Amino acid sequence: MKNAVTIAVILVFAVPVFGLNGSLETIGEIRVLNLWGTWEEMGYAHGYLLGPDLKEFYEEYFLELAGSQANVNYLRNYFPIYFSVPEEFSDYADGIIAGVSDTISIWSSVYGRNIDVLDIFISSSVPDLSAVVDFQQLLCSSASAWGSATSNDPALQGSPAVSRNLDYYVDTQETILDQHLLLVYDPEVGQDWISVAFPGFMGCLSGMNETGLNASLNMGNYQGTSQTTPEFVPICMALALGLSSEDFDNSGTCDISDVMASVTTWNRSNSYDIHISSPADIGTGGNPAVIAEINNHSGYAFRYATDESSISPDRMILTNHHRVLYPPVSCYRYSRLLDSLETNPDVTLNRLWNFMGAVGGPPTPGVGGTLQTMIFQPEQRRTGLAFASSGTASYSKSPEWIEWSDLYPNHDPQSVEEGSAHPATLHIYPNPVSSVLYITAGVSNAERLRLFDLSGRQMSVPFSRTAGNQFAVDISNLAPGLYLLMNNSGEITERASFLILR
């Protein structure tokens, strides 16, 4: 009976990856998760392809960010009372958990329970829930320019561009530094859009859609919650709906007002400043950039370039404080950018990147720092992107420039048709195994191979290349049981499960 159960488990793990509505690839140092189809199908592929990463993120990074299991439990109780999740993201979360559970065990020995959709909800709502739990280092900076500000730059020629730092907490084990992602969405209904985020994250911290609308979230001052009705919609989900909808505000056209509407439609639980930009022809009042200042206590207001008179027109700066909804307060990062623009009003792509270096900070374990630096060019639908690594801030790296055509189409149209499976390139033997596992894979680089146990923990084992695309791995020091081998070829991810017996 024991052998029959083991065989059944192996069959479950042998579900082919090729029918998934998703794939993993890399562009330079940037890991890219491609997703397409319905929200639930995209969620399933997200969970299936990133199950071990997602579990590590939630068990290690999020737990440390929250401060304790007691805080996590408090948030799990608080969220269902005060928050409403849009149907799209409810379906997406269902898909994520289903995908993870078809890849690894969703049982968490850290929490003593299964990981579930509520965990996905709360870890995607950190900006909102920081009003009730003191999450650390939720900062950010951004700057945008267009028209007269960028007219002298041969690369921009007057078109708009915005640079942005995501400053976030860094856990003591630096788990977060291995978890960066560029998510590339092709939904069945709505706009194609991209999001710079982490495994399991739903919504948008920084993103852009196929029309060129883009937005990034900063935390605002005057934080906290005094009005708990009507129910809150997590701000990153609201922002994502503005980017992914064909016409969120039903105005008859997709323009910057769609994102302005999406982030102000629902009640908000905390304080945010959102930098929104667009191609010049779909801006608001001739402005291709606007900042939405939002908080729970006072509602919202919009800030325009004319509100920053010392650097207007055609330039905007955002750090972490309101300037229209409330009188501005002192901020050294804002002052540093302001002084630079007052000294020299001309803005180039290189200067936008250097702005972020002037106001960023290195990733410091147990403290925080600048994890992601990016530039969005709305009219070109082009992104420059860099991720922090251990000891190296993102802004100190050269950006990886990614064209929209590098990302879309994000899948072969035939890959969603029945019977279009790729031939498998990942083969292992023997199985079961007792000492050395031999691998044939569609890669020549052992760094593409990763090994996980049934709980989702990555095993530290050396893969050695024996010839071409053939490898061997000594598993004699691993405990008997079921394991999962993953091969990310850069175009598609394959999995093979095997049993260690002794």
KEDREN-873221 format. One record per residue (C-alpha): residue in one letter; x, y, z. Coordinates in steps of 0.05 Angstrom, whole numbers, plus 5000, padded with zeros to 4 digits. Each point is the difference from the previous one (the first is absolute). Example, Ala and Ser with C-alpha at 12.3 -4.5 7.8 and 13.67 -1.06 7.14 Angstrom:
SITE  rest     u     v     w
SITE     A  5246  4910  5156
SITE     S  5027  5069  4987
//
This chain:
SITE  rest     u     v     w
SITE     M  5000  5000  5000
SITE     K  5057  5047  5015
SITE     N  5030  4990  4930
SITE     A  4932  5014  4968
SITE     V  4994  5066  5037
SITE     T  5071  5020  4980
SITE     I  4985  4986  4926
SITE     A  4937  5042  5004
SITE     V  5039  5059  5028
SITE     I  5051  4994  4944
SITE     L  4945  5001  4948
SITE     V  4972  5064  5030
SITE     F  5068  5034  4996
SITE     A  5008  4976  4928
SITE     V  4944  5044  4975
SITE     P  5031  5032  4938
SITE     V  5018  5074  5003
SITE     F  4988  5011  4926
SITE     G  4925  5010  5004
SITE     L  5010  5057  5050
SITE     N  4981  5071  4982
SITE     G  5069  5023  5021
SITE     S  5075  4995  4991
SITE     L  5064  5025  5032
SITE     E  5058  5033  4963
SITE     T  5056  5049  5015
SITE     I  5020  5064  4965
SITE     G  5070  5016  5023
SITE     E  4995  4998  5076
SITE     I  4924  5010  4999
SITE     R  4957  4939  5015
SITE     V  4935  5004  4960
SITE     L  4936  4963  5015
SITE     N  4954  4998  4939
SITE     L  4926  4989  5013
SITE     W  4939  4998  4955
SITE     G  4927  4979  5000
SITE     T  4946  5010  5053
SITE     W  5019  5028  5068
SITE     E  4994  4930  5031
SITE     E  5043  4969  4945
SITE     M  5053  5053  5009
SITE     G  4998  4990  5075
SITE     Y  5008  4924  4992
SITE     A  5061  5009  4956
SITE     H  5029  5050  5049
SITE     G  4993  4951  5057
SITE     Y  5022  4939  4961
SITE     L  5063  5033  4972
SITE     L  5020  5036  5064
SITE     G  4974  4954  5055
SITE     P  5065  4992  5038
SITE     D  5018  5073  4993
SITE     L  4931  5022  5023
SITE     K  5003  4955  5060
SITE     E  5069  5025  5020
SITE     F  4977  5072  4991
SITE     Y  4941  4990  5046
SITE     E  5033  4957  5053
SITE     E  5064  5040  5005
SITE     Y  4994  5070  4973
SITE     F  4928  5017  5016
SITE     L  5004  4970  5070
SITE     E  5060  5043  5016
SITE     L  4968  5062  4968
SITE     A  4937  4990  5042
SITE     G  5041  4992  5063
SITE     S  4969  4937  5029
SITE     Q  4951  4944  4988
SITE     A  4953  5036  5046
SITE     N  5000  5059  4953
SITE     V  4988  4955  4940
SITE     N  4941  4968  5036
SITE     Y  4973  5069  5019
SITE     L  5002  5022  4927
SITE     R  4966  4936  4978
SITE     N  4943  5016  5047
SITE     Y  4999  5074  4983
SITE     F  5000  4995  4925
SITE     P  4933  4963  4989
SITE     I  4964  5050  5044
SITE     Y  5021  5064  4966
SITE     F  5023  4982  4930
SITE     S  4965  4979  4936
SITE     V  5041  4966  4945
SITE     P  4979  5012  4927
SITE     E  4976  4938  4964
SITE     E  5061  5001  4954
SITE     F  5048  4993  5058
SITE     S  4957  4950  5038
SITE     D  5004  4956  4939
SITE     Y  5074  5014  4993
SITE     A  5014  4980  5072
SITE     D  4959  4936  4993
SITE     G  5042  4983  4939
SITE     I  5066  5015  5037
SITE     I  4984  4952  5057
SITE     A  4976  4946  4952
SITE     G  5064  5008  4960
SITE     V  5045  4998  5061
SITE     S  4965  4938  5028
SITE     D  5011  4963  4934
SITE     T  5075  5014  5005
SITE     I  5019  4995  5073
SITE     S  4965  4990  5067
SITE     I  4962  5061  5024
SITE     W  5008  4976  5071
SITE     S  5043  5049  5038
SITE     S  5039  4973  5059
SITE     V  5016  5073  5018
SITE     Y  4927  5019  5009
SITE     G  4973  4930  5017
SITE     R  4946  5003  4946
SITE     N  4991  5002  4925
SITE     I  5016  5064  4963
SITE     D  4935  5026  4971
SITE     V  4969  5057  4960
SITE     L  4996  5044  5062
SITE     D  5076  4998  5004
SITE     I  5003  5023  4928
SITE     F  4951  5057  5015
SITE     I  5038  5027  5060
SITE     S  5070  4994  4970
SITE     S  4973  5039  4940
SITE     S  4971  5054  5045
SITE     V  5061  5022  5039
SITE     P  4990  5075  4984
SITE     D  4929  4996  5026
SITE     L  5014  4957  5061
SITE     S  5059  5042  5022
SITE     A  4946  5045  5030
SITE     V  4988  4947  5053
SITE     V  5067  4964  5004
SITE     D  5066  5038  4999
SITE     F  5033  4974  4937
SITE     Q  5069  5029  4992
SITE     Q  5034  5039  4944
SITE     L  4942  5012  4953
SITE     L  5029  5060  4965
SITE     C  5011  5018  4925
SITE     S  5019  5057  4954
SITE     S  4983  5020  4929
SITE     A  5010  5056  4950
SITE     S  4967  5014  4933
SITE     A  5015  5048  4944
SITE     W  4973  5016  4930
SITE     G  4993  5056  4949
SITE     S  5050  5056  5012
SITE     A  5035  4960  5054
SITE     T  5020  4943  4953
SITE     S  5002  5036  4932
SITE     N  5076  5004  5000
SITE     D  5010  4925  5012
SITE     P  5009  4963  4933
SITE     A  4971  4937  5032
SITE     L  4936  5035  5024
SITE     Q  4990  5060  4953
SITE     G  4946  5029  5044
SITE     S  4964  4935  5016
SITE     P  4984  4982  5073
SITE     A  5040  4955  5045
SITE     V  4997  4983  5074
SITE     S  5052  4968  5045
SITE     R  4983  4963  5063
SITE     N  5034  4967  5061
SITE     L  4963  4947  5039
SITE     D  5028  5004  5071
SITE     Y  4979  4941  5042
SITE     Y  5018  4959  5061
SITE     V  5058  4950  4992
SITE     D  4995  4939  5044
SITE     T  5060  4976  5040
SITE     Q  5010  4940  4953
SITE     E  4993  5044  4938
SITE     T  4946  4954  4973
SITE     I  4967  5058  4965
SITE     L  5061  5014  4957
SITE     D  4990  4934  4963
SITE     Q  4926  5011  4989
SITE     H  4995  5057  4949
SITE     L  4954  4990  4941
SITE     L  4974  5035  4939
SITE     L  4929  4973  4989
SITE     V  4975  5005  4929
SITE     Y  4924  4993  4994
SITE     D  4958  4985  4938
SITE     P  4930  4994  5030
SITE     E  4943  4968  4961
SITE     V  4962  5066  5008
SITE     G  5033  5068  5008
SITE     Q  5067  5033  4989
SITE     D  5067  4965  4998
SITE     W  5040  5027  5059
SITE     I  5064  4989  5039
SITE     S  5014  5002  5075
SITE     V  5066  5002  5037
SITE     A  4988  4959  5062
SITE     F  5015  4935  5038
SITE     P  4974  4928  5001
SITE     G  4928  4996  5023
SITE     F  4988  5074  4996
SITE     M  4934  5022  4970
SITE     G  4990  5070  4975
SITE     C  5048  5055  4979
SITE     L  5056  5035  5039
SITE     S  5031  5024  4934
SITE     G  4972  4985  4931
SITE     M  4980  5021  4930
SITE     N  4948  4978  4949
SITE     E  4999  4993  4925
SITE     T  4971  5070  4992
SITE     G  5060  5029  5037
SITE     L  4964  5017  5064
SITE     N  5046  4987  5059
SITE     A  4997  5010  5074
SITE     S  5041  4988  5063
SITE     L  4979  4999  5073
SITE     N  5035  5039  5055
SITE     M  4977  5001  5072
SITE     G  4974  5068  5023
SITE     N  5003  5036  5066
SITE     Y  4938  5009  5045
SITE     Q  4995  4924  5006
SITE     G  4949  4961  5039
SITE     T  4926  4982  4996
SITE     S  4942  5039  5030
SITE     Q  4945  4982  4950
SITE     T  4987  4925  4992
SITE     T  4938  5003  4956
SITE     P  4987  4986  4944
SITE     E  5046  4940  4992
SITE     F  5071  5012  4975
SITE     V  5027  4974  4934
SITE     P  5075  4989  5005
SITE     I  5034  5058  4965
SITE     C  5046  4958  4957
SITE     M  4941  4960  4973
SITE     A  4962  5065  4985
SITE     L  5062  5026  4964
SITE     A  5006  4936  4960
SITE     L  4927  5004  4978
SITE     G  5012  5070  4973
SITE     L  5057  4973  4957
SITE     S  4969  4935  4978
SITE     S  4929  5025  4983
SITE     E  4984  5021  4929
SITE     D  4965  5063  5026
SITE     F  4993  5000  5076
SITE     D  4960  5065  5006
SITE     N  4955  4984  4939
SITE     S  5018  5067  4968
SITE     G  5005  4969  4931
SITE     T  5075  5003  4997
SITE     C  5060  4971  5037
SITE     D  5039  5058  5030
SITE     I  5033  5024  5063
SITE     S  4932  5012  5033
SITE     D  4989  4925  5003
SITE     V  5056  4991  5051
SITE     M  4981  5064  5036
SITE     A  4930  4971  5008
SITE     S  5021  4930  5020
SITE     V  5043  5023  5059
SITE     T  4946  5048  5026
SITE     T  4936  4959  4989
SITE     W  5002  4959  5063
SITE     N  5012  5015  5073
SITE     R  5074  4998  5018
SITE     S  5028  4975  5065
SITE     N  5065  5039  5004
SITE     S  5039  5057  4968
SITE     Y  5031  4996  4930
SITE     D  5031  5043  4946
SITE     I  4994  4970  4930
SITE     H  5041  5026  4942
SITE     I  4959  4990  4936
SITE     S  5026  5016  4930
SITE     S  4979  4988  4928
SITE     P  5015  5018  4928
SITE     A  4990  5074  4990
SITE     D  4938  4992  4957
SITE     I  4961  4963  5054
SITE     G  5021  5043  5060
SITE     T  4956  5046  5040
SITE     G  4995  5074  4984
SITE     G  5063  4996  4957
SITE     N  5038  4965  5056
SITE     P  5026  4929  4988
SITE     A  5014  4993  5075
SITE     V  4959  5009  5063
SITE     I  5009  4979  5073
SITE     A  4940  4973  5038
SITE     E  5005  5017  5074
SITE     I  4955  4954  5039
SITE     N  4987  4985  5073
SITE     N  4947  4971  5045
SITE     H  4988  5063  5040
SITE     S  4990  5052  4946
SITE     G  4985  4966  4935
SITE     Y  5042  5019  4940
SITE     A  5028  5057  4958
SITE     F  5039  5002  4935
SITE     R  5067  5035  4994
SITE     Y  5022  5029  4933
SITE     A  5065  5030  4975
SITE     T  4972  5070  5012
SITE     D  4996  4984  5074
SITE     E  5076  4995  5002
SITE     S  5013  5070  4975
SITE     S  5075  5002  5011
SITE     I  5012  4945  4949
SITE     S  4938  5005  4955
SITE     P  4982  4991  4946
SITE     D  5010  4928  4978
SITE     R  5035  4972  5062
SITE     M  4974  4964  5062
SITE     I  5032  4970  5062
SITE     L  4970  4950  5048
SITE     T  5026  4971  5065
SITE     N  4954  4983  5058
SITE     H  4960  5060  5019
SITE     H  4939  5037  4977
SITE     R  5007  5071  4974
SITE     V  4929  5017  4979
SITE     L  4956  4958  5046
SITE     Y  5041  5027  5059
SITE     P  5054  5054  5004
SITE     P  5068  4970  4981
SITE     V  5049  4978  5052
SITE     S  5076  4995  4998
SITE     C  5030  4941  4962
SITE     Y  5075  4997  4984
SITE     R  4988  4956  4939
SITE     Y  4950  5050  4971
SITE     S  5046  5058  5016
SITE     R  5059  4966  4966
SITE     L  4961  4988  4936
SITE     L  4970  5070  5002
SITE     D  5069  5032  5008
SITE     S  5026  4960  4941
SITE     L  4943  5021  4954
SITE     E  5004  5072  5021
SITE     T  5074  5000  4983
SITE     N  4991  4965  4934
SITE     P  4930  4993  4972
SITE     D  5019  4956  4941
SITE     V  4984  4926  5010
SITE     T  5029  4940  4963
SITE     L  4990  4925  5008
SITE     N  5068  4995  5033
SITE     R  4984  5056  5047
SITE     L  4933  4969  5020
SITE     W  5038  4937  5019
SITE     N  5052  5040  5038
SITE     F  4944  5035  5038
SITE     M  4982  4934  5031
SITE     G  5071  4988  5021
SITE     A  5000  5067  5035
SITE     V  4941  4981  5043
SITE     G  5008  4925  5007
SITE     G  5033  4957  5052
SITE     P  5038  4934  4999
SITE     P  4962  4936  5020
SITE     T  5015  4989  5073
SITE     P  4977  4934  5033
SITE     G  4952  5012  5057
SITE     V  4990  5072  4978
SITE     G  4983  5012  4927
SITE     G  5023  5037  4939
SITE     T  4988  5011  4926
SITE     L  4980  4933  4970
SITE     Q  4976  5020  4931
SITE     T  5016  5059  4955
SITE     M  4965  5012  4934
SITE     I  4983  5049  4945
SITE     F  4935  4998  4961
SITE     Q  4994  5034  4932
SITE     P  4925  5002  4986
SITE     E  5001  5019  4927
SITE     Q  5053  4949  4982
SITE     R  4972  4949  5048
SITE     R  5071  4987  5022
SITE     T  5026  4982  5068
SITE     G  5070  5005  5031
SITE     L  5005  4954  5060
SITE     A  5050  4977  5052
SITE     F  4993  4957  5063
SITE     A  5041  5004  5063
SITE     S  5044  4942  5021
SITE     S  5038  4986  5063
SITE     G  5042  5061  5016
SITE     T  4980  5036  4935
SITE     A  4944  5049  4993
SITE     S  4959  4998  4936
SITE     Y  5016  5073  4981
SITE     S  5074  4985  5000
SITE     K  4990  4950  4943
SITE     S  4990  5017  4927
SITE     P  4927  4992  4979
SITE     E  4978  4942  4957
SITE     W  4962  5034  4944
SITE     I  4938  4961  4981
SITE     E  4957  5016  4940
SITE     W  4926  4982  4998
SITE     S  5016  4956  4940
SITE     D  5048  4962  5044
SITE     L  4941  4980  5044
SITE     Y  4941  4994  4954
SITE     P  4973  4955  4975
SITE     N  5019  4965  5064
SITE     H  4982  4931  4975
SITE     D  4994  4962  4935
SITE     P  4927  5004  4979
SITE     Q  5001  4926  4988
SITE     S  5023  4986  5070
SITE     V  4929  5009  5025
SITE     E  4971  4953  4948
SITE     E  4986  4928  5016
SITE     G  5054  4952  4978
SITE     S  5055  5052  4993
SITE     A  5046  4975  5056
SITE     H  5075  5009  4993
SITE     P  5042  4937  5001
SITE     A  5029  4990  5069
SITE     T  5075  5012  5007
SITE     L  5007  4982  5074
SITE     H  5015  4927  5014
SITE     I  5026  4968  5064
SITE     Y  5024  4930  5020
SITE     P  5000  4957  5039
SITE     N  4933  5011  5035
SITE     P  4996  4980  5057
SITE     V  5072  5019  5015
SITE     S  5047  4987  5059
SITE     S  5065  5038  4987
SITE     V  5011  5037  4934
SITE     L  4945  5028  4955
SITE     Y  5016  5010  4927
SITE     I  4965  5056  4961
SITE     T  4991  5018  4928
SITE     A  4973  5071  4991
SITE     G  4990  5052  4946
SITE     V  5053  5045  5030
SITE     S  5076  5000  5004
SITE     N  5003  5039  5065
SITE     A  4992  4964  5066
SITE     E  4975  5065  5033
SITE     R  4933  4988  4964
SITE     L  4988  4938  5042
SITE     R  4970  5002  5069
SITE     L  4980  4945  5048
SITE     F  4944  5004  5052
SITE     D  4972  4954  5053
SITE     L  4926  4987  5008
SITE     S  4992  5059  5048
SITE     G  5028  5048  4948
SITE     R  5068  5011  5031
SITE     Q  5057  5007  4950
SITE     M  5055  4949  5010
SITE     S  5072  5023  4999
SITE     V  5030  4947  4954
SITE     P  5054  5009  4947
SITE     F  4981  4983  4928
SITE     S  5059  4980  4957
SITE     R  4999  5001  4925
SITE     T  5025  4934  4971
SITE     A  4992  5017  4926
SITE     G  4961  5051  4958
SITE     N  4931  5002  5032
SITE     Q  5011  4941  5046
SITE     F  5009  5008  5075
SITE     A  5009  4959  5063
SITE     V  4982  5016  5072
SITE     D  5020  4963  5063
SITE     I  4939  4992  5044
SITE     S  5030  4950  5049
SITE     N  4997  5051  5056
SITE     L  4925  5014  4990
SITE     A  4947  4965  5042
SITE     P  4957  4947  4966
SITE     G  4936  5028  4970
SITE     L  4969  5035  4940
SITE     Y  5038  5058  4967
SITE     L  4986  5048  4943
SITE     L  5052  5021  4947
SITE     M  4987  5065  4962
SITE     N  5033  5020  4935
SITE     N  4990  5073  4978
SITE     S  5027  5000  4929
SITE     G  4985  5075  4992
SITE     E  4940  4986  4956
SITE     I  4960  4948  5037
SITE     T  5003  4965  5068
SITE     E  5000  4925  5006
SITE     R  4993  4957  5062
SITE     A  5015  4928  5017
SITE     S  4988  4965  5066
SITE     F  5040  4943  5027
SITE     L  5003  4956  5061
SITE     I  5061  4989  5043
SITE     L  5001  4930  5031
SITE     R  5052  4965  5042
//
